[in-house]
């Protein structure tokens, strides 16, 4: 019975039969580069297993079986992933949502102009609180500290500004 006892002997088996192992992986995977990577992975895995098991009986058969099993696993995973995920180009033919029609964009612009006008007509303090909160992303406490107001007052001012903007859009 042929038994390997060291990593060096296993490396020699891989080196001597590398082309044969690569061809076996290539037949399953259909890609020479993937086959080469797989043979490298198989060598590393075989090395780990040989150390853990204290040797490998029938090293050439073991290495062939390992390469074949890894290639089948990788092929199955690749097939599964290609079913699960579409390619990047598949989204190029998707129509734009109806919300982006010229008419919808014109309506959005008109509403934005109405809101901008409503904000411009707000009293300075109300407009400032609203801008700090909505546009600069400040917290109500930060705004209150900066303007010398309580958080409750800031909250009331923000609500009032929002209500005025909504009222303009309802008309």
C-alpha positions in Angstrom: 0.0 0.0 0.0 1.3 3.4 -1.0 1.2 5.9 2.0 2.5 9.4 2.1 3.9 10.6 5.4 5.2 14.1 4.7 4.0 17.3 3.1 7.0 17.3 0.7 5.9 13.9 -0.7 2.4 15.3 -1.3 3.9 18.3 -3.0 5.8 16.0 -5.3 2.6 14.2 -6.3 0.9 17.5 -7.1 3.9 18.7 -9.1 4.3 15.5 -11.0 0.6 15.3 -11.9 -0.3 19.0 -12.1 -1.3 19.0 -15.8 -3.5 15.9 -15.4 -5.2 17.5 -12.3 -5.7 20.7 -14.2 -7.3 18.9 -17.1 -9.7 17.1 -14.8 -10.8 20.3 -13.2 -11.0 22.1 -16.6 -13.4 19.3 -17.9 -15.8 20.1 -15.0 -15.4 23.8 -14.7 -14.9 24.7 -18.4 -12.3 27.5 -17.5 -8.6 27.0 -17.5 -7.9 29.8 -15.0 -10.5 28.5 -12.6 -9.1 25.0 -13.0 -5.6 26.3 -12.1 -6.9 28.1 -9.0 -8.8 24.9 -8.0 -5.7 22.8 -8.2 -3.9 25.3 -5.9 -6.8 25.1 -3.5 -6.8 21.3 -3.6 -3.1 21.3 -2.8 -3.6 23.5 0.3 -6.5 21.4 1.4 -4.7 18.1 0.9 -1.8 19.5 2.8 -4.0 20.3 5.7 -5.8 17.0 5.6 -2.5 15.0 5.4 -1.2 16.8 8.5 -4.4 16.2 10.4 -4.7 12.5 9.4 -1.0 11.7 9.8 -0.6 10.7 6.2 -2.6 9.8 3.0 -3.1 6.3 1.7 -3.0 6.1 -2.2 -2.0 9.7 -2.7 -2.6 9.9 -6.4 -6.2 8.6 -6.1 -6.8 10.8 -3.1 -5.6 13.9 -5.0 -7.7 13.1 -8.1 -10.8 12.6 -5.9 -10.1 15.8 -4.0 -9.7 17.9 -7.2 -12.8 16.3 -8.8 -15.0 16.9 -5.6 -13.8 20.5 -5.3 -14.5 21.1 -9.0 -18.0 19.7 -8.7 -18.7 21.8 -5.6 -17.4 25.0 -7.3 -19.4 24.2 -10.5 -22.6 23.7 -8.5 -22.0 26.9 -6.5 -21.4 28.9 -9.6 -24.6 27.5 -11.3 -26.6 28.3 -8.1 -25.2 31.9 -8.0 -25.9 32.5 -11.7 -29.5 31.5 -11.1 -29.8 33.5 -8.0 -28.1 36.7 -9.2 -28.6 38.4 -12.5 -25.8 40.0 -14.4 -25.2 43.7 -14.2 -26.3 44.3 -17.8 -29.7 42.7 -17.2 -31.0 46.0 -15.7 -30.1 48.1 -18.7 -33.4 47.1 -20.5 -35.7 47.9 -17.6 -38.0 50.8 -18.4 -37.9 53.9 -16.2 -40.7 54.1 -13.6 -43.7 56.0 -14.6 -43.1 58.6 -11.9 -40.2 60.0 -14.1 -42.4 61.0 -17.0 -42.0 64.6 -18.2 -45.4 65.4 -16.8 -44.6 64.0 -13.4 -41.3 65.9 -13.4 -43.1 69.1 -14.3 -45.6 68.6 -11.4 -42.7 67.9 -9.0 -40.9 71.1 -10.1 -44.1 73.1 -9.6 -44.6 71.7 -6.1 -41.0 72.3 -5.2 -41.4 76.0 -6.3 -44.5 76.3 -4.1 -42.7 74.9 -1.1 -39.7 77.1 -1.7 -42.0 80.2 -1.9 -43.7 79.1 1.3 -40.4 78.8 3.1 -39.3 82.2 1.8 -42.4 83.7 3.3 -41.9 82.2 6.8 -40.7 84.5 9.6 -36.9 84.5 10.0 -36.8 82.4 13.2 -39.2 79.8 11.8 -37.3 79.5 8.6 -34.0 79.3 10.4 -35.2 76.5 12.7 -36.7 74.6 9.8 -33.5 74.9 7.7 -31.3 73.8 10.6 -33.5 70.8 11.2 -34.4 69.6 7.7 -31.5 70.8 5.6 -28.5 70.7 8.0 -29.7 67.7 9.9 -29.3 69.2 13.4 -31.1 67.8 16.4 -33.8 69.8 18.1 -31.6 70.1 21.2 -28.7 71.4 19.1 -31.0 74.0 17.5 -32.4 75.0 20.8 -29.0 75.5 22.3 -27.8 77.6 19.4 -30.9 79.8 19.3 -31.6 79.9 23.0 -34.9 78.0 22.7 -36.3 74.9 24.5 -36.5 71.6 22.6 -40.3 71.8 22.9 -40.3 75.3 21.3 -38.1 74.0 18.5 -40.4 71.1 17.9 -43.4 73.4 17.7 -41.7 75.7 15.2 -40.7 72.8 13.0 -44.2 71.5 13.0 -45.6 74.9 12.2 -43.2 75.3 9.2 -44.1 71.8 7.9 -47.8 72.6 8.3 -47.4 75.8 6.2 -45.6 73.9 3.5 -48.3 71.2 3.4 -51.0 73.8 3.3 -49.5 75.4 0.2 -49.4 72.0 -1.5 -53.1 71.3 -0.6 -54.3 74.4 -2.4 
